Amino acid sequence: QVQFVESGGGLVQSGGSLSLSCAASRPSFISRYTGDWYRQAPGKERELVATIDTRGGTNYPDSTKGRFAISRDNAKNTIRLQMNSLKPEDTAVYYCHFWGFGDDYWGQGTQVTVSA
């Protein structure tokens, strides 16, 4: 069994920045899986915001491209999401997610609130 510790969420003003982290409890877990960050706002479906593969390749939807940056630190068994130029519509619960080899794992979520 693997557990995740998400941190870095909070309240920020529009235009501000936040950095989220997701650390895995199982040693060397992060290096084996593609990692994503998703978000879910009240009344909306869960939305993909960033992806990083095992080689460090990244991908973003148009809604976060140029503002968000996903990274991985295999030595610390952690992925991060740097969020800049935040907007009120970025308000949501953010989840880390890992998948591969038929496996699928989710973090517990961390709240990000952006005030106007």
C-alpha positions in Angstrom: 0.0 0.0 0.0 1.3 3.5 -0.8 0.1 6.8 0.7 0.6 10.3 -0.4 1.1 13.5 1.5 -0.1 16.6 -0.4 0.8 20.0 0.8 1.0 23.6 -0.3 -2.6 24.5 -0.8 -4.2 27.6 0.7 -5.7 31.0 0.0 -4.0 33.4 -2.4 -5.1 36.6 -4.2 -5.7 36.7 -7.9 -2.3 37.0 -9.7 -0.5 35.2 -6.9 1.4 32.0 -6.8 1.3 28.7 -4.9 3.4 25.5 -5.0 1.9 22.1 -4.4 3.8 19.0 -3.4 2.8 15.3 -3.3 5.2 12.9 -1.6 4.8 9.1 -1.8 5.4 6.9 1.2 6.8 3.9 -0.8 10.5 4.3 -1.7 11.2 4.9 -5.4 7.5 5.0 -6.2 7.5 8.3 -8.1 10.2 7.3 -10.6 8.1 4.3 -11.9 4.9 6.1 -12.8 3.5 8.9 -14.9 2.3 11.7 -12.5 -0.6 14.1 -13.0 -2.3 16.9 -11.1 -6.0 17.1 -11.4 -8.5 19.6 -9.9 -12.1 19.5 -9.1 -14.2 22.6 -8.4 -17.6 22.4 -6.7 -20.3 21.1 -9.1 -17.7 20.4 -11.9 -16.0 17.3 -13.2 -12.4 16.5 -12.2 -10.1 18.2 -14.7 -6.5 17.4 -15.7 -4.1 20.3 -15.2 -0.6 18.9 -15.8 1.2 15.6 -16.6 4.8 14.5 -16.3 6.0 11.2 -17.6 8.8 9.1 -16.2 11.4 10.8 -18.5 10.3 14.3 -17.4 8.2 15.1 -20.4 5.3 17.4 -19.5 1.9 18.3 -21.0 -0.7 20.9 -20.1 -4.2 21.8 -21.2 -4.7 25.3 -22.6 -6.2 26.4 -19.3 -2.9 26.1 -17.4 -0.3 26.2 -20.2 2.2 29.0 -19.5 1.0 29.5 -15.9 1.5 26.1 -14.3 4.7 23.9 -14.2 4.8 20.3 -13.0 8.1 18.8 -11.9 9.3 15.6 -10.3 12.1 14.9 -7.8 12.7 11.2 -7.9 15.3 11.5 -5.1 12.7 13.0 -2.8 9.9 10.7 -4.2 7.9 13.9 -4.8 6.1 15.7 -7.6 5.3 19.4 -7.5 3.0 21.8 -9.2 4.1 25.5 -9.4 1.1 27.7 -10.1 1.6 31.3 -11.2 -0.7 34.0 -12.3 -3.6 32.4 -10.4 -7.1 33.3 -11.3 -10.4 32.8 -9.3 -11.4 30.1 -11.7 -8.4 28.1 -10.5 -10.1 27.6 -7.2 -10.6 23.8 -6.6 -9.4 20.8 -4.7 -6.1 19.7 -6.3 -5.2 16.0 -6.5 -2.0 14.2 -7.4 -2.5 11.1 -9.5 -0.1 8.3 -10.6 -0.7 5.6 -13.2 1.0 2.8 -15.1 1.3 -1.0 -15.2 -2.4 -1.2 -14.8 -2.2 0.7 -11.5 -4.0 3.9 -10.6 -3.3 6.0 -7.4 -4.8 9.2 -6.1 -3.8 11.6 -3.4 -6.2 12.9 -0.8 -6.5 16.4 -2.3 -5.5 19.9 -1.1 -7.7 23.0 -1.4 -6.6 26.0 -3.4 -8.7 29.1 -3.2 -8.0 32.2 -5.3 -9.7 35.4 -4.3 -10.6 38.1 -6.7 
